[in-house]
Amino acid sequence: MERDPKAKSSHALVNYVAISPHPKRECRVCAHYIKADPPRCETVQGPIAPRGWCQRFEFANQAQRSGMRG
């Protein structure tokens, strides 16, 4: 279930950026990402870009995490 938009964190609070500086760590593979039109996040206020990133990033599944190096 999606959180109340008023309870979500601002972009500034979580250091959100629209283009991820971390290879393979993007909103579109994050556990909090909601694929919709427009895309949304469970924990961060919109707008959210599929290729974005923030400090709350978590891989959506273990397979993605195990494929990461470094």
Secondary structure, 3 states (H helix, E strand, C coil): CCCCHHHCECCCCCCCECCCCCCCCCHHHECCEECCCCCEECCECCCCCCCCECCCCCECCHHHHHCCCC
